[in-house]
């Protein structure tokens, strides 16, 4: 049972507002660990969403998980809130939104760069500097290799997509020719 996007945003913004920016990365990492454990295993997820289990059972299970993962009190309370409101299945969505809020607050961005071959360190650094200058943010680059591109690359940073690949140019040319 996924939660709505608006509700995920509300939870993420609430947590973002209640944690100082310097502690937020640790909270995100802890939530990711909880997500991998809780939502990655159906028998554990069942404890938190199955109506057969009561709130006391759920909180006992959370206590065991929190102790095993050495969660901060803030993280444990947030996960408890998600469990009580039956929103634990939306934890992945919440983490994604929270990470975006964190990067925005830290004036950083993550660029996914798709290229036909791996970028050299020099190419990656030049691209990082160009994107940083354009976006006025510190940019990190994740390079994904897609041999179907033939040449060029595609850079995705948030909602911004820069496609200067040969495959993209051929697609635009095809669209232009079929319009007329």
C-alpha positions as CSV (number, residue, x, y, z in Angstrom):
1,X,0.0,0.0,0.0
2,X,1.9,3.0,-1.3
3,X,1.1,6.4,0.0
4,X,0.2,9.4,-2.2
5,X,2.9,11.6,-3.5
6,X,1.5,14.6,-1.6
7,X,1.6,12.7,1.7
8,X,5.2,11.6,1.0
9,X,6.1,15.2,0.4
10,X,4.4,16.3,3.6
11,X,6.3,13.6,5.7
12,X,9.6,14.5,4.0
13,X,9.2,18.2,4.5
14,X,8.2,17.7,8.2
15,X,11.3,15.6,8.9
16,X,13.4,18.1,6.9
17,X,12.1,20.9,9.1
18,X,12.7,19.1,12.4
19,X,16.3,18.0,11.8
20,X,19.3,20.3,11.4
21,X,21.0,20.2,8.0
22,X,24.2,18.9,9.5
23,X,22.5,15.8,10.9
24,X,20.2,15.2,8.0
25,X,22.6,13.0,6.0
26,X,22.9,10.6,8.9
27,X,19.1,10.4,9.2
28,X,18.8,9.7,5.5
29,X,21.3,6.9,5.8
30,X,19.5,5.4,8.8
31,X,16.1,5.6,7.0
32,X,17.7,3.9,4.0
33,X,18.9,1.1,6.2
34,X,15.5,0.8,7.7
35,X,13.9,0.8,4.3
36,X,16.2,-2.0,3.0
37,X,15.4,-4.1,6.1
38,X,11.7,-3.4,6.5
39,X,10.5,-3.0,3.0
40,X,12.9,-5.4,1.4
41,X,11.6,-8.4,3.4
42,X,7.9,-9.3,3.1
43,X,7.8,-11.1,6.4
44,X,9.1,-8.0,8.2
45,X,6.9,-5.6,6.2
46,X,3.9,-7.8,7.2
47,X,4.4,-7.0,10.9
48,X,4.0,-3.3,10.1
49,X,1.0,-3.5,7.7
50,X,-0.9,-6.6,8.7
51,X,-3.9,-5.8,10.8
52,X,-3.3,-9.0,12.8
53,X,-0.5,-7.3,14.6
54,X,-1.4,-4.6,17.1
55,X,0.5,-1.3,17.8
56,X,2.4,-2.9,20.7
57,X,3.7,-5.7,18.5
58,X,4.7,-3.2,15.8
59,X,6.5,-0.9,18.3
60,X,8.3,-4.0,19.8
61,X,9.5,-5.0,16.3
62,X,10.6,-1.4,15.7
63,X,12.5,-1.4,19.0
64,X,14.4,-4.5,17.9
65,X,15.2,-3.0,14.5
66,X,16.2,0.3,16.0
67,X,18.5,-1.4,18.5
68,X,20.1,-3.6,15.8
69,X,20.7,-0.6,13.5
70,X,21.6,1.8,16.3
71,X,19.1,4.4,15.1
72,X,19.1,7.9,16.4
73,X,16.1,8.8,18.5
74,X,14.8,11.2,15.8
75,X,14.9,8.5,13.2
76,X,13.2,5.9,15.5
77,X,10.4,8.4,16.3
78,X,9.8,9.2,12.6
79,X,9.6,5.5,11.6
80,X,7.3,4.9,14.6
81,X,5.0,7.7,13.2
82,X,5.0,6.1,9.8
83,X,4.2,2.7,11.3
84,X,1.3,4.1,13.4
85,X,-0.2,6.0,10.4
86,X,0.3,2.9,8.1
87,X,2.6,4.8,5.8
88,X,5.7,2.7,6.2
89,X,5.4,1.4,2.6
90,X,6.0,4.9,1.4
91,X,9.4,5.1,3.1
92,X,11.2,4.8,-0.3
93,X,9.3,7.8,-1.7
94,X,9.9,9.8,1.5
95,X,13.7,9.1,1.4
96,X,13.9,10.2,-2.3
97,X,12.1,13.4,-1.5
98,X,14.1,14.0,1.6
99,X,17.4,13.4,-0.2
100,X,16.3,16.0,-2.8
101,X,15.5,18.5,-0.1
102,X,18.9,17.8,1.5
103,X,20.8,18.4,-1.7
104,X,18.8,21.6,-2.3
105,X,19.6,22.8,1.2
106,X,23.3,22.0,0.7
107,X,23.3,23.6,-2.7
108,X,24.4,20.4,-4.3
109,X,22.9,18.4,-7.2
110,X,23.4,14.9,-8.5
111,X,23.8,14.5,-12.3
112,X,23.2,11.2,-14.0
113,X,25.3,11.2,-17.2
114,X,24.6,8.6,-19.8
115,X,27.4,8.0,-22.3
116,X,28.4,5.3,-24.8
117,X,31.7,4.8,-23.0
118,X,32.9,5.6,-19.5
119,X,34.0,9.2,-19.0
120,X,37.6,9.8,-18.2
121,X,38.4,11.6,-15.0
122,X,39.3,14.7,-17.0
123,X,36.0,14.6,-18.9
124,X,34.0,14.0,-15.8
125,X,35.7,16.9,-14.0
126,X,35.1,19.3,-17.0
127,X,31.5,18.2,-17.2
128,X,31.1,18.6,-13.4
129,X,32.5,22.2,-13.6
130,X,30.3,23.1,-16.6
131,X,27.2,21.8,-14.9
132,X,28.1,23.5,-11.6
133,X,28.6,26.8,-13.3
134,X,25.2,26.5,-15.2
135,X,23.2,25.4,-12.1
136,X,25.1,27.5,-9.5
137,X,25.5,24.4,-7.4
138,X,28.1,21.8,-6.5
139,X,27.4,18.8,-8.8
140,X,28.3,15.2,-8.4
141,X,28.3,12.9,-11.4
142,X,27.0,9.3,-11.8
143,X,28.1,7.9,-15.1
144,X,25.9,5.3,-16.7
145,X,27.2,3.5,-19.9
146,X,24.7,3.0,-22.7
147,X,26.4,1.7,-25.9
148,X,23.2,2.4,-28.0
149,X,24.0,6.2,-27.8
150,X,26.7,5.9,-30.5
151,X,28.2,9.2,-29.4
152,X,27.6,12.3,-27.3
153,X,25.9,12.1,-23.9
154,X,22.8,12.8,-21.9
155,X,23.0,14.6,-18.6
156,X,20.0,14.6,-16.2
157,X,20.0,16.9,-13.2
158,X,16.6,17.0,-11.5
159,X,14.1,18.2,-14.1
160,X,16.9,19.4,-16.4
161,X,17.8,17.1,-19.3
162,X,20.6,18.0,-21.7
163,X,20.7,15.6,-24.6
164,X,23.5,16.1,-27.1
165,X,23.8,12.5,-28.1
166,X,23.8,11.4,-31.7
167,X,20.8,9.2,-30.9
168,X,18.9,12.2,-29.6
169,X,19.9,14.3,-32.6
170,X,18.7,11.6,-34.9
171,X,15.4,11.4,-33.0
172,X,14.9,15.2,-33.3
173,X,15.7,15.0,-37.0
174,X,13.2,12.2,-37.5
175,X,10.5,14.2,-35.7
176,X,11.3,17.3,-37.8
177,X,11.1,15.4,-41.1
178,X,7.9,13.6,-40.2
179,X,6.2,16.9,-39.2
180,X,6.4,18.3,-42.6
